[in-house]
Amino acid sequence: MPIRKLCGILAAATAASALTAGAALSEEITVATVNNGDMIIMQKLSSEWEKATGNKVNWVVLEENVLRERVTTDIATKGGQFDVLTIGGYETPIWGKAGWLTPLNDLGADYDYDDLIAPVRAGLTVDGNLYAVPFYAESSFTLYRKDLFDAAGLKMPEQPTYDQITEFADKLTDKSKEQYGLCLRGKPGWGENMAFVGTLINTFGGSWFNMDWKPQINSDAWKKAIGWYVDTMKKDGPPGISSNGFNENQTLFASGHCAMWIDATSAAGRVYDPKQSKVADKVAFAKAPVAVTPNGSAWGWAWSLAIPASTKKADTAKSFVKWATSKAYIQRVGETEGWVAAPPGTRKSTYASADYQKAAPFAATVLAAIESADPTKQTKDPVPYTGIQFVAIPEFQGIGTTVGQAVAAAVTGEQSVDDALNGAQASVENTMKEAGYIK
């Protein structure tokens, strides 16, 4: 056979082989995520990753409670529906220790692990293995309308107390204008109403359990905290509170219906953004309020991307989570969506950026809140668990949701505070006995 013809055959075979390899390398991954604003931006920009890699993303975007239920069921049963999961600082260490997640220590030197904010990285690490990478992280603080405070002759201190919040809410509520003194989460769920209520319990001097793991849900501290919550929402909160979670309250605040809102620091980027908020030029902020103790008055949380151990597409999934949590991604969001929309709370370089500092007047306050949120010093009295707005045990997901439903029943008036908490106490005691924590 002539050499030229043989070379042509070999070249064609090589090209065909390359095409086959390329086709094999092109994969579709399924990403489960929450319907929060930062994740919606990630979904929008993911076409850039798809174009760069040749891979595709199948998005499953869910409301927070539904996401948690679907993801938990899938990973516990090794269902394999998802290649990338959006989970938090509660699930990551528990699921990582159980062997349900793929370690993410090998994303490369260019990922710059040392740039991750230390307590956020530590909360996602078990026995030296990083089991999720943070997409955005948050603490909680108080957002308020400085124009309404000025008009009423009120001054928000840098560190408000819950007594002061009550006073301000009473003076700023005008239901004839659909103006509510204080908006708070009321939708039941361990990561919905109980995220806020958990910090409320802490600062009122309460805890979920004592050192013997006995539930404390009908204690005096819980009754005082939930009593305050129920009374304040009845007087000064918006209607339909049991339907209001993070997203609903963000909409209420951004559309001008809330004088104050105590919630996630990650909301700041949206309520300060004139493209998303009617009150962007009227917003100010202070620390989360305190009552009996400052311990645990503000939470610590990181919405993070993890890869289940059951995935058959780990390399492609790692490529995606590296892209979505990189310094380059944050830069890209700043360039395309405005720096105020950049994912907060994950990287030191974000807070060192002059562009971010200029766009985000809340940056230093948010960073300080995230760095000071201590999951080991979250209560007035010693407790046997870690976690601020959650308890880092596998049973808490069910416990928190059960108690969240009881709190919602109290705030809607279906039950008295005492009846709701006594019922929740009995339910949690049964759970802890069945799990072997108490006899």
N, C-alpha and C positions, 0 to 999 in steps of 0.2 A: 504493500500500500504506500502511495506517495506520502512523504513526510508532511507536506502542506495539508493533505486531506486528513491525516491522522491528528494533526494539531487542531484542525477545525472541529473534528469529532470530540476531542478532549475538551476544547474550549466550551462547546455546546453543553457537554455533560457537566462541566464545572458550573456553568451558569444555571443549568436546571437544578443542580444540587444546591446552589446558593438560594435559588428561589424557594425550593422546598424547605430549606433551613429557615429562611425568613418567615415563611408561612407558619412553620412550627413555633417560631419564637413569638409570633403575634398572638396575644391572648386577650381574652375579655375577663376582667375581674369584677366581682360584685362588691360594692362598697355600701355598707349600712351606716347611715348618719342621721343626725338630729336636724330638725327644720329650723335651726337658729341662723341668724344673719350671716355669721362668719362661715358657716358650712355652705350656705347658698352661694357665697362668693367662690368658695373652693370648687363647687360644682360647675360654676360658670367658667372658671379658668382652667378646668381639667382638660379642655380641648387642646390646650397647649402641650400638656404632658402626652396626650394621645398622639398628637402630630409628631412630637419629638421621638417617641418610642415605637409607634406603630401599633400600640395596644389600645384597647377600648375599656371604658368604665360603664358598667351597668349600675345605675344609682337606685338605692332604696332609701328614700328620705321620709322619716317618720316623726310624729309628735313624740316628745320626750318619754312619756310613760310607755307608749307602744313600742318605741325603740328598745327600751330596757327589757321589756317582756320578751320581744322577739329574739333579741341577741342572746339573752340569758338562756332561753329555751334551746336555741340552736347550739350554743357552745357546750351546754351541759349534756346534751344528747348526741354530740358530735354529728350534728345534722349536715354540716358542710355547705350551708346555703350561701355563706359570706366568705370573702377572701380578706376583707379589711373591715374591722369593727370600730365604731366610735364608742369608746367607753371612758370611764373616769377614774379618779383616784381611789374610789371604793373597790371597784371590781378588779383593777389591774393587779395589785399584790396578791389577792385571794386566788384569782384565776391563774396567775403566773406560777404561784406555788403549787397549784394543783396540776401543772403541766398542760394546761389548756391553751397556752399562748406560745408563740414563737419568739425566742429572744431576739432583741434588735440591737445587739452590740456591734454588728458588722456592717454598718451603713457607710463606712469609709472615713478616712481622716478628714476629707473635705466636708463632712457633715458637721464637724466642730461641736462635739459633745460638750466641751468645756464652756461653750457659749450658752448652754441651757441654764436657766436660773436654778440654783442649787436645791432649794426645797421642793421645787416642782419635779426635778429629775429624781430626787430621793424618794418621793412619793410613788414613783412608777418603777422602782427598782427593788428586787428581792434577791438576796444572796449574791449580789454583784451583777445580776442580769437585769438589763433594762427591758421590760416587757411591753411597753407602749411608749410612743413618742408624743410629746404635747403639741396639740394644734393651737389651742389657746387656753390660758389659765386665768384664774380670777380669785379674788376675795370678795367681800361684800362691803358696801358703804352706803351712805345716805345721799341721794340726789335730791335737790330741791330747786324751786323756782325763786330766784333772787328777786325778780320783779314783784312777785306777790309778797315776799317777806318785806321788801322795802316799802311797799304801799301800806302794809299793816304796821310798820314801825317795829318789826321783829328782827332779831339778829341771831343767826345760826352759829353756835360755837363750833370750834374745830372738833371738839369731842362732846357731842350732845349726850344727854341722858334720856332715858325713856320717859321720865316725868316731863322733860322739856318738849319731847316729841308730842306728847299728849296735849300739852298746852298750845303748841303751834298748830296742831291738827284741828283743835277745837276752833281756834280763831280764823283759820283759813278755809274752813268748809263752807261752801255756799251751794247747797244742792239745787237752788233755783237756776244757777248757772252751770249745773253739772260739773262743779268744781269741788273736788274731794280733798280733804286735808292730808290723807295718807292712803297710798295704795300698797297693798301687800299680797303676797301669794296666798291663794286659798284652795287651788285645785289639789285634791288629795293625791299623795304619792310621796315616796321616801325622798325623791329628788325634786319634788315640786314644793308643796306647802311645808314639808318637814325640813327642807334646806334652811328656810328662814326660821321656822319654829325651833329647830335644833339650836341655833345660836341664841334665840330668845330664852330658851330653857337654861342654857349655860350661864348667860349673864345675869339671870334672875337667881342664880345660886343652885340650880338643879343639875341633875344628871340622869342618864338613861338607866344606869345600874350602880349599885354600891360595890364595894370591894369584894363582896361575896356573890356578885352577879344577880342579886335580887333586884327586880325592876322597881323603879322609883316613880312611876308614871302618875300615881295618885298622891304624891307628896305635896306638901304645902308650896314648895317652890314651883312645881308644875301648875298647881291651881292658880297661883298668883300670876304666872306668866300667861297662861291660856285665858285667864279671866281678863287680863289687860288686853290681849289680842281680840277677844270676842267683843268686849265693850267698845274698844276703839274702832273696830271695823263697823260695828252697829251705828255708832255716832258719826264717824268721819270717813268711812270707806265707801267705795263705789258699789253699786248694786251687782248682784250675781257673783259675789266673791268666790264661791266654790267652783266657778268655771274659769277663774283667772289664775293662770300660771305665769311663768316668766314672760313669754311672748305677748300675752294679753295685757299684762301690766305695762310692758314697754310701749305698746301701742297707745294705751291710755295716757301715759306720761308724755310721749312724744306728740300727741294730739292736743295736749293742754288741759287734760282733765285732772291731773294730780299735782297738788302743791308739794308733796314729798313722796319719795319712793325709796324704800330700803331693799336693796337687791344687789345683784352681781356687778362687780366693777367692770365686767366686759360689756355692760350695757352702755357705758360712757361713750364709746366710739360711735354708737348709733344715735343717741339722743343729742350729741354735740354736732352731728352731721346735718347741715341744712337741707341736704337732699332727702333725709329720712325723718326729720324732726321739725315741727312747727315752732318749737321753743328752743332751738339750738343756741340762740344768742341770749337766752334767759336762764340758763342752767348753771348751778353751782353745786358743790359737793362738800361733804364732811365725812368724818369717820363713822363707822357703824355705831349706833347708840349703845350705852352701857347702863346697867341697873345696879345690882349688888356687887358684881365683880367684872373686870375687863376680860377675864379669861374666856376664850371661846365666843366672844361677841361678834366676831367676823369670821366667815368660813374660809376654807382653802379648797380649791377644786381645779382640776385640769381636764378639759375635754381632750381626749387623746386618741390616736390611731393605733390599733393593735392588729396583729395577724393571728388568727386562730391556728392552732397546731394541726387542725384537720385540713387546711387548704392544700390543694395540689399545685398551687401557683405562687409559691412563697417568694420566688425571685422577682416576679412581676409585681407582687404586692409590696415587697420591700422597695422597689423602684418608686412606686406611687407614694408610699408614706414618707420616704426620704424627700421626694419633690415637695410634698404638701406641707412639710414642717421645716423646710430649709430657710436659711437666711435669704436666699434668692427668691423664694416664694413670697416672703414678707415684703421684700423690696418691690416685687411685681404688683402686689396688692396696693402698696403705697402709690405706685406709678399709675395704676389703672383705675382704682376706686377712690383714691385720696388717702393720705397718710392717717387720717383720723380713723379709717376703717381697717388699718393693719391689725392682724391678729395679735392680741395683747398677752403679756404675762409669761411668755415662754423663753425669750432670748435676751441676754444682756445687751446685745448689739442693737436691738429695737430701741431700748431706752437710752442708748448712747447716741442715737441718730438725731442730728439737728432737725431734720425734716419732721420726725415724729414728735419731738419736743415742742416744735413750733405749732403743730396741728393739734396736739393733745395736751391741753393745760392740766389735765388730771394725771399725767404720766407718773410723776414722782409720788403722788399719793397712792396710786394703784400699786406701784412697785413696792413701796414700803408696806402696804397692807398684805401683799402676797408673801413678802419675805418674813413678815412677823407672825403669820398664821401658824401657830404651833400645835400640831395634833396630839402632842404629849402633855400639854398644859392647858387643857380646854375647859376645865371645870374648877369651881371653887374648892371642892374637896377631892381627895384622891379617888381615881377610878381604875378599873382593871383593863381598860380598852384604850385604843388610839382612835383618832378621828374627831373632827370638830362638829360638823353637821351630820355625821353618820357615825356608826359604830363598826369598826373594821372586823366584823365576824360574818360568816356566810349567812346566818339567819337574819341579818338586819334588813335585807331587802324586803322580806315578807313582814317583819315586825314594823318597819318604818311605814310601809303602806297601810297596814292595819291601823296604826296609831294616826296616820294622816287622815284616814276616813273618819275616825272618831273626832278629831279636831275639826274637820269639815262639818260634821253633824252638830258640833257645839256652835260653830260660827253662824250656821244657818238657822239655829234655833230648834233643830229637830230634837236635841237633847240638851240638858243642862250641862255645864262644865263638869260638875262632880260626877254625874252619871256617865258622861262620855269617858272621863279619865278612869273611873272605877272599872268600866267595861274593858277598856284598853289594858289596864293593869292585869286583870284576870286573864285576858287573852295572851299577853306577853309572858306571864308566869307559866302558863301551860306550855308555850313554845319552849321556854328555857328549861323546863323540867324534861320535856321530851328529848331535847338536845343534850341533856346531861349536865347542864351548867349548875343547876340547883336540884335539891331533893324535894 
